[in-house]
Amino acid sequence: MKMFLGNKVGVALAGALTALVLAAPVQAASPQRLGSFAGAMKYCADRYEEKEWSYKRARQRVAREVDDMSRRERRRAIEAGDQAYRTGRFMGKRLNRYECRSLLKQSEWRRFYRD
């Protein structure tokens, strides 16, 4: 299916879609992903003490965001966090020292450990 942007309707439609995308609020991570991140930070804090305070601070900030969720979402986040902590994995990756450090550097999670 071809979209012809040469006509006025196509240009108006493209402009409207662009405005909608730009005006849309930034979506927060899913409850499972936030919970997994919190569980990973707990795992990293317990295993690798050189950055323990960074991991704990990130985990506390995630906990504040999880507290604002509905009961159902909160339960999902807690279960995902427990699983990440038990298995020592975050999104399929084993949480070694390097992976723990790289999680803190990822832009998706920066809001949880930087002021």
C-alpha positions in Angstrom: 0.0 0.0 0.0 1.5 3.3 -1.1 0.9 6.6 0.7 1.0 9.6 -1.5 2.3 12.5 0.5 2.3 14.8 -2.5 -1.4 15.8 -2.0 -2.7 18.0 0.8 -4.5 15.3 2.6 -1.4 13.1 2.9 0.7 16.1 4.1 -2.0 17.0 6.7 -2.2 13.4 7.8 1.5 13.0 8.2 1.7 16.3 10.1 -1.1 15.2 12.5 0.5 11.9 13.1 3.9 13.5 13.8 2.2 15.9 16.3 0.5 13.0 18.1 3.8 11.1 18.4 5.6 14.2 19.7 2.9 15.1 22.1 2.5 11.6 23.5 3.8 11.2 27.1 6.8 9.1 27.7 5.6 5.6 28.7 6.9 4.2 31.9 8.4 0.7 31.8 6.1 -2.2 32.4 5.6 -3.4 36.0 7.5 -6.6 35.2 10.4 -4.7 33.8 10.6 -2.3 36.7 10.3 -5.2 39.2 13.0 -7.1 37.4 15.3 -4.1 37.5 14.7 -3.7 41.3 15.4 -7.4 41.8 18.6 -7.1 39.7 19.7 -4.1 41.8 19.2 -6.1 45.0 21.2 -9.0 43.5 24.0 -6.7 42.4 24.1 -4.9 45.8 24.4 -8.2 47.6 27.1 -9.5 45.4 29.2 -6.5 44.3 29.9 -4.1 47.2 32.0 -1.5 45.3 28.8 0.1 44.0 26.4 -1.1 46.6 25.0 2.4 47.4 24.2 3.0 43.7 22.3 -0.2 43.4 20.4 0.4 46.7 19.5 4.0 45.7 18.2 2.8 42.3 16.2 0.1 44.0 14.6 2.6 46.4 13.6 4.9 43.6 12.0 2.0 41.7 10.1 1.1 44.9 8.7 4.6 45.0 7.4 4.2 41.5 6.0 0.8 42.2 4.1 2.1 45.2 2.1 4.4 42.9 0.9 1.4 40.8 -2.3 -0.4 41.2 -2.4 -3.5 43.4 -2.3 -5.8 40.3 0.7 -4.1 38.7 2.5 -3.9 42.1 2.1 -7.7 42.5 3.5 -8.3 39.0 6.5 -6.0 39.7 7.2 -7.8 43.1 7.0 -11.2 41.5 9.3 -10.2 38.7 11.8 -8.7 41.1 11.8 -11.8 43.3 12.4 -14.0 40.2 15.3 -11.7 39.0 16.9 -11.8 42.5 16.5 -15.6 42.8 17.9 -16.5 39.4 20.5 -13.7 39.1 19.2 -12.8 35.7 17.8 -9.7 34.1 16.0 -10.0 30.8 17.8 -13.3 30.1 21.3 -11.9 30.9 23.3 -13.3 33.8 24.1 -10.6 36.3 27.8 -10.6 36.6 29.8 -7.6 37.7 30.0 -6.1 34.2 26.3 -6.6 33.6 25.4 -4.9 36.9 27.5 -1.9 36.0 26.1 -1.6 32.5 22.5 -1.7 33.8 23.2 1.5 35.8 24.6 3.2 32.7 21.7 2.4 30.4 19.7 5.5 29.6 16.4 3.7 30.4 17.3 3.4 34.0 19.3 6.7 34.6 16.3 8.4 36.2 16.5 5.9 39.1 20.0 6.7 40.3 20.8 10.2 39.2 19.6 13.3 40.9 
